[in-house]
Amino acid sequence: MPGLSKRTEGFTDSVIRRMTRISLQYNAVNLSQGFPDFKPPREILERLKEVCTEDFHQYSITWGAQNFREALAEKQSRFMGREIDPNSEIVVTCGSTEAMMAAVMTVADPGDKVIVFSPFYENYGADAVLSGAQPIYVPLYPPEFNFDPDELEAAFRQRPKALILCNPSNPCGKVFTREELTLIADLAERYDTFVITDEVYEHIVYEPYRHIYFASLPGMWERTISCSSLSKTYSITGWRLGYIIAPQTIIDTAKKVHDFLTVGAAAPLQEAAVTGLRFNDDYYRKLQRTYTERRDLFLTGLDTIGIPHTVPQGAYYILLDISRFGYDSDLEFCEVLARNVGVGAVPGSSFFKEDVNHLIRLHFAKKTETLNEALNRLESIYKKITPKH
């Protein structure tokens, strides 16, 4: 038999999705994979009911239904501060996962290099490798998860084709400041590098922090590929509706990549989601308030229990420090946590290039009662998990 692809030899299955399966196995509260347990907005669901009886069951236009792209362009023009052309500057994808893959394949050739901040969402390195590119990892340093400008420029000196920027960041919840983004922009211009942004948590940011779209910085529109999705903003992670926004010269190529990857996103779901894209600003303010309340509830509970943790500036993830338990494997710890305590988490090592085994990731995109149940179970963590020393 011939050998299989060598580019996948370093891959495992998704650790995040694996931890969902383990959570189900032990009937644990699943705070691992980042999806809500509450319903999407009622208006979107009502429109979905109507769509089922209408004529939206065949392919839409490959790069997105016309009315979906128009509604998306109207919304993002308002938030990004520039007029976006729905016909030439948008590609609708099957979730932000495909958007990021298509973006990397649009700009990177085999042998190119791509900068990735560490910690990172687990797909980024794989996106680079599957495109034949080589990831260059630049560390973010806790507790604020700032980068060292000298280390970043050293990475740029390797002449990368692109930098991947997750802002707000999964898993550490960092929101990059204007000063940090400006420094990245200066380096991207100096070394003629694309910036691929993952901005799926663009509307989940906590006071006093502010999300700044990288493409809105002076001179950056031309070299930025903005990727995002509707999953987190409208609590529809299973709908898999993502998008790329970029100048026409980039989008023309991204359309071709997207076409051969997935053909197109689900037509009836695009039609129903138009309703959400047309919400006014009150919706996004309420979203921020709601997630702030969940974050504060969860942080207060963890403080009461006495578990050290990060404080996210954006997104809905918290990293817990499990050093005191003495486990050499954070994956083993997460399995014990699910089995003995009844809470599902993700081992931090799946997000770091560095040798990190003392952190685990939990998320708080859950109902209040679910978070309280998780906190009640975590109260027993020091009784049910024996330290390994």
VMD Tcl script that draws the C-alpha trace (Angstrom):
set ca {
  {0.00 0.00 0.00}
  {1.26 3.53 -0.71}
  {2.01 5.82 2.21}
  {-0.38 8.51 3.39}
  {0.22 12.25 3.34}
  {3.34 13.22 5.30}
  {2.01 16.72 6.00}
  {-0.51 15.25 8.44}
  {1.96 13.11 10.40}
  {2.17 15.63 13.24}
  {-1.60 16.03 13.53}
  {-3.93 14.57 16.14}
  {-7.68 14.86 16.17}
  {-8.99 18.13 17.60}
  {-8.34 18.01 21.34}
  {-11.21 20.48 21.87}
  {-13.74 18.24 20.16}
  {-12.24 15.17 21.86}
  {-12.94 16.75 25.25}
  {-16.59 17.20 24.27}
  {-16.78 13.44 23.68}
  {-15.12 12.78 27.03}
  {-17.56 15.18 28.73}
  {-20.46 13.24 27.24}
  {-18.91 9.95 28.35}
  {-18.83 11.05 32.00}
  {-21.96 13.24 31.94}
  {-19.77 16.23 32.78}
  {-20.77 19.87 32.42}
  {-19.13 20.62 29.08}
  {-17.06 23.79 29.44}
  {-14.56 22.57 26.87}
  {-15.88 23.17 23.33}
  {-17.03 26.78 23.09}
  {-20.70 26.63 22.22}
  {-23.69 27.99 24.18}
  {-26.44 25.92 25.79}
  {-29.00 28.70 25.28}
  {-31.08 29.46 22.20}
  {-30.21 31.92 19.43}
  {-32.26 35.13 19.20}
  {-35.97 34.44 18.78}
  {-36.21 36.58 15.62}
  {-33.66 34.41 13.81}
  {-35.44 31.20 14.82}
  {-38.81 32.57 13.69}
  {-37.35 33.41 10.30}
  {-35.84 29.92 10.08}
  {-39.32 28.42 10.53}
  {-40.56 30.50 7.60}
  {-37.59 29.61 5.42}
  {-38.39 25.91 5.74}
  {-41.51 26.42 3.64}
  {-39.90 28.77 1.11}
  {-37.66 28.21 -1.88}
  {-34.17 28.25 -0.32}
  {-33.26 24.57 -0.51}
  {-30.81 24.58 -3.41}
  {-27.36 26.11 -3.89}
  {-27.04 29.81 -3.32}
  {-24.43 31.79 -5.22}
  {-21.12 30.12 -4.43}
  {-19.62 33.04 -2.52}
  {-22.83 33.83 -0.65}
  {-26.47 34.70 -1.26}
  {-26.92 38.25 -2.52}
  {-29.14 39.45 0.33}
  {-26.85 37.83 2.94}
  {-23.79 39.61 1.51}
  {-25.67 42.90 1.34}
  {-26.82 42.63 4.97}
  {-23.33 41.59 6.08}
  {-21.73 44.46 4.16}
  {-24.14 46.93 5.76}
  {-23.40 45.64 9.28}
  {-19.62 45.38 8.90}
  {-19.37 48.74 7.15}
  {-20.95 50.26 10.25}
  {-18.56 48.55 12.66}
  {-15.37 48.60 10.57}
  {-15.73 52.23 9.56}
  {-15.49 51.83 5.79}
  {-17.90 51.03 2.97}
  {-17.64 47.35 2.05}
  {-18.79 46.22 -1.38}
  {-21.02 43.13 -1.01}
  {-20.21 41.97 -4.54}
  {-16.44 42.33 -4.69}
  {-15.14 42.37 -1.09}
  {-16.93 39.45 0.62}
  {-16.81 35.66 0.45}
  {-19.28 33.72 2.59}
  {-17.74 30.48 3.92}
  {-18.69 27.39 5.89}
  {-17.77 28.88 9.25}
  {-14.68 30.85 10.22}
  {-12.71 27.58 10.16}
  {-13.05 27.49 6.38}
  {-12.55 31.25 6.18}
  {-9.15 30.95 7.87}
  {-8.14 27.94 5.77}
  {-9.17 29.71 2.56}
  {-7.37 32.89 3.63}
  {-4.08 31.08 4.28}
  {-4.36 29.15 1.00}
  {-5.10 32.41 -0.83}
  {-1.81 34.03 0.17}
  {0.63 31.22 1.05}
  {2.60 28.94 -1.26}
  {4.51 25.82 -0.19}
  {7.68 26.92 1.56}
  {6.29 30.27 2.73}
  {6.29 31.18 6.42}
  {3.35 32.34 8.54}
  {3.61 34.02 11.96}
  {1.32 32.65 14.68}
  {1.07 34.05 18.21}
  {1.22 31.45 21.00}
  {-1.19 30.61 22.62}
  {-3.32 30.08 19.53}
  {-6.52 28.42 18.39}
  {-5.50 24.89 17.45}
  {-6.38 25.19 13.73}
  {-3.86 27.90 12.87}
  {-0.74 25.76 12.73}
  {-2.66 23.10 10.83}
  {-3.90 25.71 8.32}
  {-0.31 26.71 7.60}
  {0.93 23.13 7.30}
  {-1.94 22.05 5.04}
  {-1.09 25.00 2.81}
  {2.51 23.84 2.65}
  {3.68 26.78 4.74}
  {5.81 26.80 7.89}
  {4.44 28.41 11.08}
  {6.70 30.75 13.08}
  {5.52 30.99 16.68}
  {5.83 34.18 18.72}
  {4.97 33.92 22.44}
  {2.42 36.01 24.29}
  {3.44 36.50 27.92}
  {0.94 36.22 30.80}
  {-0.79 37.64 32.73}
  {-1.67 40.28 30.08}
  {-0.44 38.08 27.21}
  {1.65 40.84 25.66}
  {4.28 40.17 23.02}
  {7.92 41.23 22.97}
  {8.37 43.68 20.04}
  {11.93 42.46 19.45}
  {10.82 38.84 19.25}
  {8.04 39.79 16.85}
  {10.39 41.69 14.58}
  {12.81 38.77 14.63}
  {9.97 36.65 13.25}
  {9.24 39.28 10.58}
  {12.90 39.24 9.57}
  {12.30 35.70 8.34}
  {10.16 37.31 5.63}
  {6.82 35.60 6.36}
  {4.02 35.78 3.84}
  {1.41 36.43 6.52}
  {0.72 36.89 10.22}
  {-2.36 35.34 11.84}
  {-3.98 37.60 14.44}
  {-6.78 36.31 16.68}
  {-8.38 39.34 18.30}
  {-10.02 38.98 20.81}
  {-7.90 35.92 21.40}
  {-8.90 32.32 21.93}
  {-7.82 30.88 24.38}
  {-6.37 33.68 26.53}
  {-9.01 36.38 26.04}
  {-6.49 39.06 25.09}
  {-7.75 42.19 23.33}
  {-4.89 43.80 21.44}
  {-4.41 47.51 22.13}
  {-4.19 50.16 19.43}
  {-0.49 50.55 20.23}
  {0.13 46.82 19.77}
  {-1.86 46.70 16.55}
  {-0.03 49.76 15.21}
  {3.31 48.09 15.92}
  {2.15 44.97 14.04}
  {0.92 47.17 11.20}
  {4.26 48.97 10.95}
  {6.10 45.64 10.76}
  {3.64 44.24 8.22}
  {4.24 47.26 5.99}
  {8.00 47.27 6.49}
  {8.35 43.58 5.64}
  {5.50 43.49 3.09}
  {3.39 40.91 4.92}
  {-0.31 40.05 4.84}
  {-2.29 40.01 8.10}
  {-5.04 37.40 8.43}
  {-7.38 38.23 11.29}
  {-9.72 35.92 13.17}
  {-12.30 38.24 14.75}
  {-15.13 35.88 15.69}
  {-15.32 37.42 19.19}
  {-15.45 40.98 17.84}
  {-18.61 41.79 19.84}
  {-17.64 39.99 23.06}
  {-15.28 42.50 24.71}
  {-15.30 43.68 28.33}
  {-14.93 47.18 29.71}
  {-12.66 49.12 29.49}
  {-11.28 47.22 26.48}
  {-12.26 47.97 22.88}
  {-12.03 45.86 19.76}
  {-10.21 47.56 16.90}
  {-10.51 46.03 13.45}
  {-7.03 45.63 12.05}
  {-8.28 46.51 8.56}
  {-9.39 49.90 9.91}
  {-5.82 50.99 10.73}
  {-4.18 53.47 8.32}
  {-2.86 51.69 5.25}
  {-3.89 48.21 6.44}
  {-7.03 47.60 4.38}
  {-4.95 46.64 1.35}
  {-3.00 43.90 3.15}
  {-5.62 42.58 5.64}
  {-7.81 39.51 5.19}
  {-10.54 39.79 7.82}
  {-12.13 36.48 8.82}
  {-15.09 36.04 11.14}
  {-18.41 34.24 11.53}
  {-21.90 34.54 12.92}
  {-21.37 31.61 15.30}
  {-20.50 33.42 18.52}
  {-22.31 36.72 17.92}
  {-25.70 35.09 17.34}
  {-25.18 31.80 19.26}
  {-25.48 29.66 16.11}
  {-22.20 27.72 16.12}
  {-23.86 24.76 14.39}
  {-24.97 26.84 11.41}
  {-21.39 27.22 10.13}
  {-21.77 30.67 8.53}
  {-18.46 32.50 8.20}
  {-16.96 35.06 5.88}
  {-13.87 36.75 4.52}
  {-13.73 40.50 3.95}
  {-10.81 41.91 1.95}
  {-9.94 44.05 -1.09}
  {-11.21 42.77 -4.43}
  {-7.74 41.68 -5.59}
  {-7.59 39.26 -2.64}
  {-11.25 38.26 -2.73}
  {-11.05 37.26 -6.39}
  {-8.56 34.54 -5.42}
  {-10.33 33.64 -2.15}
  {-13.52 33.01 -4.13}
  {-11.74 30.38 -6.22}
  {-10.21 28.69 -3.18}
  {-13.56 28.67 -1.39}
  {-15.39 27.31 -4.44}
  {-13.15 24.24 -4.60}
  {-13.09 23.71 -0.83}
  {-16.80 23.68 -0.02}
  {-18.81 25.19 -2.96}
  {-20.98 27.23 -0.62}
  {-22.59 27.73 2.79}
  {-26.09 26.43 3.54}
  {-28.64 28.49 1.60}
  {-31.60 28.29 4.05}
  {-29.39 29.22 7.00}
  {-28.03 32.25 5.15}
  {-31.57 33.41 4.50}
  {-32.58 33.04 8.14}
  {-29.40 34.71 9.42}
  {-30.08 37.89 7.42}
  {-32.49 38.78 10.21}
  {-29.66 38.83 12.74}
  {-27.34 40.83 10.53}
  {-29.98 43.56 10.46}
  {-30.24 43.89 14.26}
  {-29.56 47.40 15.53}
  {-26.75 48.33 17.92}
  {-28.89 47.59 20.98}
  {-28.45 43.87 20.30}
  {-24.64 44.10 20.49}
  {-24.75 46.21 23.64}
  {-27.02 43.63 25.28}
  {-24.70 40.83 24.13}
  {-21.78 42.55 25.83}
  {-23.74 43.07 29.05}
  {-24.90 39.46 29.12}
  {-21.42 38.03 28.65}
  {-19.99 40.45 31.20}
  {-22.48 39.11 33.75}
  {-21.51 35.51 32.92}
  {-17.83 36.31 33.14}
  {-18.20 38.06 36.51}
  {-20.29 35.20 37.89}
  {-17.71 32.62 36.86}
  {-14.69 34.63 38.04}
  {-16.28 35.27 41.43}
  {-17.06 31.58 41.82}
  {-13.52 30.54 40.94}
  {-12.13 33.10 43.37}
  {-14.35 31.69 46.13}
  {-13.11 28.17 45.42}
  {-9.53 29.43 45.31}
  {-8.48 28.29 41.84}
  {-5.94 30.66 40.18}
  {-7.13 31.86 36.78}
  {-6.72 34.46 34.06}
  {-9.10 37.39 33.64}
  {-10.24 37.60 30.00}
  {-10.45 40.99 28.29}
  {-12.60 39.54 25.52}
  {-14.03 36.24 24.20}
  {-15.44 33.79 26.76}
  {-12.55 31.63 27.92}
  {-10.63 31.36 31.19}
  {-7.33 29.58 31.76}
  {-7.03 27.84 35.12}
  {-3.66 27.17 36.75}
  {-3.52 23.52 37.88}
  {0.14 23.58 38.98}
  {-0.69 22.63 42.57}
  {-2.03 19.27 41.44}
  {1.37 18.23 40.10}
  {0.21 16.54 36.90}
  {2.82 16.11 34.15}
  {0.00 15.75 31.59}
  {-2.74 18.36 31.41}
  {-4.67 15.99 29.14}
  {-4.68 13.37 31.89}
  {-5.81 16.04 34.36}
  {-8.73 17.03 32.13}
  {-9.82 13.41 31.85}
  {-9.69 13.06 35.65}
  {-11.57 16.36 36.02}
  {-14.36 15.13 33.75}
  {-14.56 11.72 35.41}
  {-14.14 12.64 39.09}
  {-15.46 16.21 39.29}
  {-17.89 16.26 36.38}
  {-16.56 19.30 34.51}
  {-15.19 19.23 30.96}
  {-12.13 21.36 30.11}
  {-9.46 21.56 27.40}
  {-5.76 20.96 28.16}
  {-3.79 24.16 27.67}
  {-0.98 22.36 25.86}
  {-3.18 22.16 22.76}
  {-2.96 25.97 22.47}
  {0.73 26.58 23.17}
  {3.86 25.97 21.15}
  {5.80 26.25 24.41}
  {5.96 23.32 26.85}
  {2.87 24.20 28.88}
  {1.15 21.56 31.02}
  {-0.11 23.60 33.96}
  {-3.09 25.34 32.33}
  {-6.56 24.21 31.28}
  {-9.22 26.17 29.40}
  {-12.85 26.53 30.47}
  {-15.54 28.62 28.80}
  {-18.54 30.45 30.21}
  {-20.92 30.69 27.22}
  {-23.56 28.88 29.25}
  {-26.81 29.56 31.07}
  {-26.45 30.92 34.59}
  {-27.75 27.67 36.03}
  {-25.19 25.68 34.03}
  {-22.34 27.86 35.30}
  {-23.60 27.54 38.87}
  {-23.74 23.76 38.48}
  {-20.18 23.73 37.15}
  {-19.01 25.88 40.07}
  {-20.79 23.60 42.53}
  {-18.92 20.64 41.09}
  {-15.61 22.49 41.03}
  {-15.96 23.18 44.75}
  {-15.02 19.54 45.28}
  {-11.95 19.68 43.04}
  {-9.46 19.57 45.94}
  {-11.25 16.58 47.46}
  {-11.75 14.56 44.31}
  {-8.39 15.12 42.58}
  {-5.40 13.95 44.59}
  {-2.23 15.96 43.89}
  {0.63 14.05 42.23}
  {3.82 15.02 44.02}
}
mol new
graphics top color blue
foreach p $ca { graphics top sphere $p radius 0.5 }
foreach p [lrange $ca 0 end-1] q [lrange $ca 1 end] { graphics top cylinder $p $q radius 0.2 }
display resetview
